[in-house]
Amino acid sequence: MSAASGDGLDDEPPYRWPIPPPEGWTADDLDRIPGLPPHTELIDGSLVFVSPQTAFRGRCMRLLENSLLEQAPDHLDVMREMTIKLDARNRPEPDVLVFPVEANTGPRQTWYRPEDIVLAVEVVSTESRARDREVKPRKYAAAGFRHFWRVEEDEDKGLPVVYVYELDPATKSYALTGIFHDRLKLTVPFEVEIDLTAINRRRGGSAGTRD
């Protein structure tokens, strides 16, 4: 028997990872499996766990959510990190969503329908790069999301770069309509202008970073 480490971890019961059924998990299982980490997604019947949050990703989601919420017309709402039940085996969680107000069903709601999504935004991280660049856009297009933004970090400046896509209904695939540095300005799905250099700026105008 090994000596106790003194950090209390030896007293913790071992975590039991959920064992998938032979046909894989379903979208409804996300609300029933006990002990799942926050923001677990379902992709093709498999559970996908996210890595710890980075400051860039968290601040980027905050900037986009606040900016979209301030500028969206009254009939639209904005939410971050809520799942969409695409089908029985896929329930991804975009980083930011825009949808009609009437799609809200109450405080215990955990997912939205694909037909309600006006805009889905994914902020790319190292561990999610393949999903955010390839897997999720393909699934979002197939589900009929008309607008999709992919946000990457400009590693030289530490600022967001927004890749804007619009759905081609004939091919059910996305077409790149613009790449935005420093400032994003669009007229669809509604008129919106976002100062991307404000990612670290707090409400009072300070940068919010240490010297």
Secondary structure, 3 states (H helix, E strand, C coil): CCCCCCCCHHHCCCCCCCCCCCCCCCHHHHHCCCCCCCCCEEECCEEECCCCCCHHHHHHHHHHHHHHHHHCCCCEEEEECCEECCECCEECCCCEEEEEHHHCCCCCCCEECHHHCCEEEEECCCCCHHHHHHHHHHHHHHHCCCEEEEEEEECCCCEEEEEEEEEECCCCEEEEEEEEECEEEECCCCCEEEEHHHCCCCCCCCCCCCC
